[in-house]
């Protein structure tokens, strides 16, 4: 899963430049119906297997503690906005709800037929990072308008350290356009599970904290989005602090 893109005032972000021919990646993702299916991810045999089998296993292996999960509604539109410190965050974040969670992921994940098939069946849809990807943004809005759950990383990229330095305005834009509440989610410990440069995951403790929901902005005016973004940054920092922040295992080698 990647970041929420920046939104523009009063309108959907626009991709600059001429329209290009559909790439092989896009053809693969479309062939596995991420664009043609219902926006809301439904339960599937693969998803159910992961929930029943894999979820308890990694819950024990990483000694996951999850607090505030009862705040997440069992129906209706929801945006889960989490801090991002590890590639494993997208595996950990779904632990806060049994509802199917929809994600954006970099389009390179769909470069192979197998990748496109698996990711699309798990509610993941491609986004072209570094641009205002209109198709991905439109898909994200459709998910929440259809009453689904969308997971995003408002910081915009994987970060390091105990501070939430920057939050992109796109999270507020998605909430406003989709009329969906945002739940800040602090994820602590995943930097220790998979530190930078590590080849294998480690059995470090992980803690998740779901904060109180933030009502979406009433409009997509720049001033209102910026005000909401500052509040989201503050609440996300609180949730991250409550989750214990980063706990990095340092190497004993010199």
Secondary structure by P-SEA (a helix, b strand, c coil): cccccccccccccccccccccccaaaaaaaaaccccccccccccaaaaaaaacaaaaaaaaaccccccccccccccbbbbbbbbcccaaaaaaaccccccccccccccccccaaaaaaaaaacbbbbbcccccaaaaaaaaaaaaabbbbbbbcccccccccccccccaaaaaaaaaacbbbbbbbbcccccccccccccccbbbbbbbbcccccccccccaaaaaaaaaaaaaaaaaaaaaaccccccccccc
